[in-house]
Amino acid sequence: MSDDVVLVDVADRVAVVTLNRPDARNALNSAVRRRLPAVITELDARDDVDVTILTGADPAFCAGIDLKEVGAGNPPDDDGRLPYRGPLPPRTKPLIGAINGVAITGGLELVLACDFLVASERARFADTHSRVGVQPGWGLTVMLCQSVGVRRAREMSATGNFVDAHTALTWGLVNHVVPHDELLPFTRALALDIVSNDQAGVRRLFKTYDEVTLTTLEEGWVIEDRVSRAWEGGGFDPASIEARRGAVVERGRRQL
């Protein structure tokens, strides 16, 4: 069943959402792209949830859009982008990313959509849009600059090289790096710190952060959306994407 691709566990006012396609490195196929936003929206509305943690079933966090699905002639639809920006819908409650492994391209955009991040020592981050021959449409060119600065963002996008967890910490992409076995306990502890606060105050603070940061980056969203749509306007070439996919996967294995 498609619901099995995204697992949910709620305890002590903290929800843990797990991408559950481990054999495909939790790649975002159409089932995940439909289910994940729905789960995030449902949890945001629940009275017994104050914080959500997003993670992946080992060994990966998320390998991005399922290029096998695209290569088979099923291009990504707009389910994850419209009518809102980015891969996830608007929310009022904190979302912490617990990054347990590789986060690649669309998976990196999913990381950037979280409010803050805890990384396992096994986490690796890469933007391979240019290697596959597609343009980002989930806010990467806006949010990656916010996290690591424009020069490092350009380096990641231009090279497609992987950034390890400790480099990501130095660059400001993640907040913490912890041993792999401590990832969820450590992240849960942070979530419980949030739960112990005034929830109306936390949510108003997060809304203010959004309002302040978007005032200077508004045009960035417009530009990226325009470029992405124009790029896709000629239509996806599934054969070309499939031909490149193998090379991208092999290169990633050599770097990990």
N, C-alpha and C positions, 0 to 999 in steps of 0.2 A: 504494500500500500504506500501511496506517496507520503502519507503522514509520517512513516517510519524514517524518512530522510532527515527529519528534524525532530530531535527528542527534547522533552521538557521535563524538568524536575523542580518542584517548589518546596522549600523548607525554610522556616524562620524568616519569612518575608523576602527571601532571595530566590529568584528563578535562575536555573542554569539551563541554557539552550545549547544543544550540541548538534552540530552538523554531522550527519551520520551516513556518509558514503565513503567509508575508509578505503575500500578497494579502488575507488576513483580519486583518492586524496581529497575527498569532500568537494569535488568540482561542482560548480553551480549549474546543474541541469535545469530543465524547465520545471521539474517537480519542486526542487529546492527554491527556485526563484519565485514560485507561487506561494509555497508554504511558509518560508522564513518571514517575509513581511507580515503575513497574516498572524503568525505566532507573536511577533514583536508587538503588533497592535493589540492583540488579545491580552498579553501580559501587562501592557501599559494601562489597560482598563480595569485590571483586577484589583479588588480592594485588599487582597492578601499579599500583594507584591509591591515592594518599594524599590528594588534594584534587580536588574537582570545582568547575568554573566553570559557572554557568548564565547563558545569554544568549539573545537573540532574533535572528532573521534581520531585517536592516534592512528597513523603517525603524522598526519598533516593537519594544519588548520584549514586551509582552503587553497586549492590550485587554480582558482578563478573560474571563468566561464568554461563549461564543458566543451572543449574543442572537438572531442570525438562526435558529440551531438551536432555541432556546427559543421564539421567536416562531412557528416552524413547528409548534409543538405537541410538542416534545421537551424536557421540563423536565430540568434537571440531576439526575443520580442522585447517590448517596452514594459513588461510587468514590474521590473525592478526600478524603473526610472520615472515613469509617469503614474499618477499626477504629482509626484513629489521628486525632490532632488536626491540623487544618490541611490545606493542599493537598498536603503531601509526607510520606512515611513517616518514622519515626524512623531516624536514621543515627548512625554513630560518627565519621565523618570530616568535616572542614570543607567547607562549601558556600559559595562566594563568588558573589554576584550581580554580573554585569557588565551594567549597565543601559544599553542602547544607544538607547532611545527611550522612547515613552510606556509607562507602567505604570498601568493603570486598574482600579480595583475589585478583581476577582479577581486581576488581574495585580499590583496593589499588595499583595494578601495573599501572592502568590507571592514578591514581593520581600521581604516581612517574614519569610518562612519561611527565608530565607538567613541565614547566620551573620554576614556583613557584606557591605558593598556598595561597588562602584566605579561611578560614573556617568559616562557621556559627557556632554559639554556639551549634547547634544541631549535628554537624559533629561527627562521630565516625569512627575509623579505626581498622581493624582487618585482620590478615593473618590466614586463616583457611585451608590452603593447607593440613597440616598434619592431620587435623580432617576429611577432606573428603577422604584423602588417595591418593592425587595427588602431583606432583612436579611442582614448578613454571617454566614457560618457557618464561615469558615476562620480565625478568630482575630483579625480586624482590630481589634475593640474591646479586645483584650488587647495585641496586639503593637504597634499604632500608638502607643498611650499610652506603651509602653516606649521607643519610639524618639524621639518628639517632645514628649511630655508631654500631659496630658489636655486642656488648653485648645486647643493647636494641633490635636490629633486631632479634637476636637469641631468646630473650625472647618472642617477639611477635609471631615468627614462631613456637616456641616450645609449647607455651600455647594456642595460638588461642584466647587470651583474647582481649577484646576491649580496645582501648585507646581513651579517650575523647578529645575534641578539645583543652582544656587548657593544658592537658598533652602533646598533640602533639605539641603545641606551645613551651612548655618548652624543649621538646626533639629536636626541630629543624625540625620537619616534615613539619610544616606549617609556613608561614610568619606572618599571622595575624589571629586573631579570632574576629569576629564582631557579633552583634545581627543579628538574622536570617533575619529580614526585611531589613537590611542594606547590605546584602551580595553582591547583584548585583550592587547597586549604588556605594559601596566602591570599588569593583573590576573594575567597569567601570572607576572610577576616576583614578585608577592606570594605566589602559590601555591608558587613554587619556594623562597621563603624558608621557608614552612611545611614543605615537603618536606625541607629541610635540617635540621630539628629532630628530636628524639626523638619518634617517632609515638605510642608508647604514652603519653608524657607529654602530647602535644597532645590526644589523645582523652580522657584522663582530665580534663584541664582543661575541655574543652568539656562533658563530662558533668556536672562540678561546677557550671559556669555554669547549666546546665539545672536542676539540682536546687535551686540557691539561688534563682533567679528564680521558679520555679514555686511555691515554698512560699508566697509572698505573693500569687500571682495565680491560685491553683487555683480559687477560687470564680468568678473571672472567666470561666474556660473553661466552667464549669457553667452560668453565667447565659447566656452567649452561645449555647451549644448549645440551651438550653431555649427562648430567645426565637426563635431561627432556626427550630426545628422547629414551634413554635406558629404562627409567621407563615406557614410553608409548609403548615400543617395544613389550611387552607381550600382548598388547591390553587392552582397557578399559573394565571394568566389570560394565556395566550400572546398574545391579541389586544392586551391593554393594554400588555404589555411591548414588543411589536412597534411599537405606536403611539408609545411613548416613545423607542424606540431611535434613530429618526431625529433627534429633537430633541437627544438627548444627543450624538450624533456631530457634528451641526452646531455645537452650542455648543462642543464640544471643539476643532473646527477654528478657530473664531474666537479661542480663547484661546491657541492654539499659535503 
